[in-house]
Amino acid sequence: MSDPVRSCILTRERADPVRLIRLALASDGRVLPDVRAKAPGRGAWIGVARPELEQAVAKGKLRGALARAFKTGDLTVPGDLPDLIAAALERNALDRLGLEARAGTIATGAERIETAARSGKLHALYHAADASEDGRRKLAQAWRVGSDREGSDLKGLALPVERPILSLALGRENVVHIGVIDRTAAGRLGEALDRWLYFIGPELSPAPCATAAQGASAPGTAGPASAVRLHEEFE
């Protein structure tokens, strides 16, 4: 059974929880991110990007919305809440990459990814921020050939972290490119990456390499190229 639809406390727009960020009230009264929605007790959900959240914090709008959601004014909104959320979303996305690496649902190394791409077994493609343009272009071409999409704009997505961070997250050496070779895993990864990239916004995330699928990453708002649907709509 799917999770119920939730409403953003700031915009009142409704969306699936996977598109939103849950905030929870800690025992000391601080409002903290609960991006995996595991903390006990009442939660409050937001579906805005970082600039909108920062405005809501500065103007006191977030505090008012949280007081109504938690039914108490005895709470503290940390001044660095946007930083805490961004860090939690990044950690969640990198942890998901690590889990998929251990499950064997992703391939690393340009040669392995190219082989999977040309044989039609690639479901999503990601690159480190410092990956060369030539390497990205070569793998994108192999993906288009294997997907029978030559001449299209199907490409991978550059992540806002460089290879040392990706290597640490996956427990592998020199991770520059990541190919997802399992359809379900591509969906799981896409959900985690979508929330992170939407929240940090285009100023911090690289220009998307994939333009084939533009989708809403938050209620009522168009986010960056959807990592969930990078390839699924072509199959």
N, C-alpha and C positions, 0 to 999 in steps of 0.2 A: 504494500500500500504506500503510495507516495505521500510525502510530507504535505501538510496543509499550506495553502498560500498565506503569506505574511504581508503586512503593510509596513512601508518605511515610515518611521515616526516623524520624519521631517517633511516628506512630500506627500504622504498618504497614498502613494502609488502602491499597487499590490503586485507581488511577484512570487515565484517559487523561492523558497529559502536559499537554494543553491546560488541564487543571484544576489543575495543580500549578505550583510555582515551582522552577526549577533553581538550585542553588547550585554554584559552581565554585571551584576552588582556584587562586588567583593565584600567580605565580612567587615572590612574597615570602612566601607562606604564609598570606595573608589569605583568608578565605572571603567571596566577594562574590556578589551576585545575578547570575544569567544568565537573565533572564526570557525571552529569545528563544532560549535553548538553542543558542547558536552557539559558545560557548567550547570550545576543544579539551580533551581529557583526560576523566578520570572526573568525573561529576557526582553530586550528591545532591539529592533531591527532597523538598520539604515541601508539605503541603496543609492547613496550619492558618492561622487568622486571627492578626492581630497580637497580641492579648492572650495567646494560647496560646504564640506564639513568644517573647514577652517573658518569660513564665514559664520556658520551657525554657532560655532564655539565662541567666536569673538563677540557676537551680538547677543549671546545668552539664549538663543533659540534652542540650541541643543539641550541645555540644562532644563529649560521649561518642558520640552518634549519628553525628556527622561523622567522628570518628576511625575508627569502624568502617567507614563508607561509603568513606572515602578511604584506609583501611588505613595510616594514619599519625597519630601524635599531634603531629607537627610542623606545627601550624596555629594560626592566630589568628582568633578570632571577634570582629570589631569590635563595640564596645559600641553603636554606632549602626546595627547591621545591620538592625533593623526599619525605621529611617528610610530606609536605602539601598534596601531592597526596595520600600517604599511609593513612593519617588521614581521608581524604575525602572519600576514598574507604571504609574504615572501617565504617565510619558514614553512608554511603549509604547502606551498607549491613545490619547494625544493624537497621537502619530505616525501611528497607524492612521487616526484621523479626518482628518489632513492628507492621507494617501495617497488616501483615498476621495474627499476633496474634489477632488483633482487628477484623479482618474479619472472624475469626474462622476457618482458613484453616490449622492451626497447632495444635498439641496436645503436652502437656508437662506432665511430670510424667511418671515414668517407667511403671506403671500398665496400664495406658491409651494407651501408645504407644505400649506396648506388645499386647494388645487386638486388636488394629488397624492392627498391623503387622500380627498377626496370622489369621486375617479375610481377608487379602489381600487388605487392604485399605491404606497401607503405600506407599508413593511415594518417600520419601527421609528421611534420618535419620542423625541428627547432634548431636554432644556432646560438652559440655564444655571441655576446655583443662584439667581441673582438675577432670573430670569424672573418676570413677574407671574403671579399665580394666574389672573387672568382670561384671559391669553393662553394659558396651559396648558390651561385648561378649554375654550376655544373650539376649539383644535386637536384635543383629545381627542374632542370631540363630532363634528367633521368626520371623524375617523378611524373612529369607531364607525358613522357613517352610511355611509361608503364601504365599510366591511367588512361591512355588514349585521349589525352587532352593537349596534344601539341598545338601551339599557337594560342593557348589560353594564358591567363595571368596567374595560374596556380603556382604558388611559391611557398616557402617555409616562413617561419616567424622568428625574428631575432629577439632573444630575451634580454632584459636589462641587467644581465650579470655576465661577467667574463669567464673564461675557461677555468681558472683556478677554483672558482666557486662551484661551477657545475661539476668539476672533477671531484671535489670534496663531497658534494651532495650524492653523486652516483657511486662513490667509492671506486672510481676508475681513474686512470691516468690520462691527462691531456684530452678532456672531453670538449670537442669543438662543435660537433654536430650530433644531434639526437634524432633518430628515426623511430617512430612508434609503429610496431609491427602487429599490433593487436587492436581490433576495432573498439572493444569495450574499454581498453586502457586509454585509448585516444580520447574517449568521452570523459573518463575520470580526470585525466590530466587537463583537458580543456576547461573543465569546470573550475579547477583550482587556479589555472593561469588566467582565465577570463576575469575572475574577481580581482586578482592582484593587479593586472595590467589596467583594468578599468579604474581602480581606485587611485593608483599613482599617477595616472593621466599621461597624455602624450608628451609632456615636457620631460618626464623622467623615463618613460618607456621609449624604445627606439621606434622609428617609423616602421609600421608593420610590413613584412615582406609579403604577406598574403593579403590580397585584395578581393579574392573571389567570394568571400563570405563576410558580409558586413552584418552584424547582428546587435541586438540590444544586450548590453552587459549589465544593465540595471533598469529598473522600471521606468519606462517612458523616456529613456535616454540612450542614444546610440553610442556604443563604446568602440574600442579598437576592433580590428578584425577578429572575429570570434575564434578562439582556439578550439572550441568544441566542434565547430563545423568546418574546419580547415579543408577537410577532404570528404566528409560524409555526404554532402549534397551532390557529389559527382558520381556516387555509386548507387 
